[in-house]
Amino acid sequence: MKKFLFVLSRGPEDSTRAVRCFQFAKIAAEKGHDTTVFLVDDAVYLANLGMAERVKCPTGDELLPYMKVVQNKGKILVCKPCAATRMIGEDDLPTGFAISTGVALIELAEDAQVFSF
């Protein structure tokens, strides 16, 4: 089993990157790999599932089905200062999401193959 870290900095405004990030994370998680998606900058808005359910890329792929697999089989971490700036707190996060820090991101990256979107 390998470790994969997907870092997403784009939110609903860039549906293609958001969907692709979670699509590849879903594949890794389904293959049994230790999979983490770390949301930074505007990607933290995707922690709002009501907003995430509206994200669809031009190919027709939808974000939410991919995100739900990662939620269940992997980890989704949300940058603490990015979330705080956008008034998102721990209590606002759905099950399977957690607030985290840049220090944790770097520690995860030390042992993982990293993909950035």
N, C-alpha and C positions, 0 to 999 in steps of 0.2 A: 504494500500500500504506500502510495506517495502522498505528499502534502502539496496541495495547491492553494494559492492565495490569489483571489481576484479582487483588484482594487478598482472601484468604480467612482469616478468623480462627476459624472454627468447624471442629471436627473431627468424628469419627464420631458424636458425640452429637447433632449437628444435620445429619442426612443430607440433608434437603431443600436447605439452603443449600450444602452441600458439592457435591452433585450438580449443582445449577443453575450454580454457579460454573464447574465444569469443562465442563458442557454448552455454555455460551455461549463459553467459551474454545476449545472444540473447533470450534465454528462459525466463529469468527474465524480460527483456524489453518487450517481447511480452505479458507477463502476466500483464503488466501495472505497474511493480515496478520501482522505481527510481533507475536506473542502471548506474553505472560509471565504465569504464575500465581505469585504470591508468597504463601507459606504463613507465617502468623504465629500466635502463641499456640497453642491446641490443634489447629489445622489441621496443625501439623508432624507429628502422629501419622499423618497420611495418607501420609507418605513411606514408611511401612511397608506395602508392597503386600499383605501378608497381611491387614492390618487394612482396607485400602482395598477389597479385593475383597468385603468383607461389607457395604459401605455401599450402601444402596438406599433410595430415597425412596418415599413412599406411592403415587406414580403408577406405580411399577414400574421407573423408570429406575435403572440401576446406575452407580456412580461409575467403576469400573475401565475400561470401554470408552472413556469420554470422556477419562479421564486418559491412557490409552495414546496417543491421537491427539495430545494436547498434548505428551506426552513425545517423540514422534517429529517433530512439526512446529513446536513452540514451545519455551519454556523453563519449567521449574518450579524456583523458587528457594525455599529454606528459611531462615527467619530464624535467624541464628547463635545469639543468646542464648536464643531460644525453644527451639531444638533442644538446646542445651547443658543448659538447665534440666531437660529431659525425657530427658537422657542419650542423645541422638541425635547421632552424629558423622558426619563426611564419609564414613567407611567403611561406615556403616549405610545410606547412600542408594543407591537403585537408579540404573541408567543413566538419564541425562536429568535428574537432579535435582542441584542444587548448593547449597551453603551460601552465604548472602549476608548483607548487613547492611542496617540501616536507612538508611544513607547511600545505598546502591545503590537502595533502594526509592524514595527521594525523587528521585534522579537519573532513574530510569525514569519516574516520575510527571510530571516536568517536560515530557516530550515525548509523553506518551501520553494516551489517553482512559482514565480510571480507573473501574473498577467494584469495589465493595466488598461483600463477603458476610460 
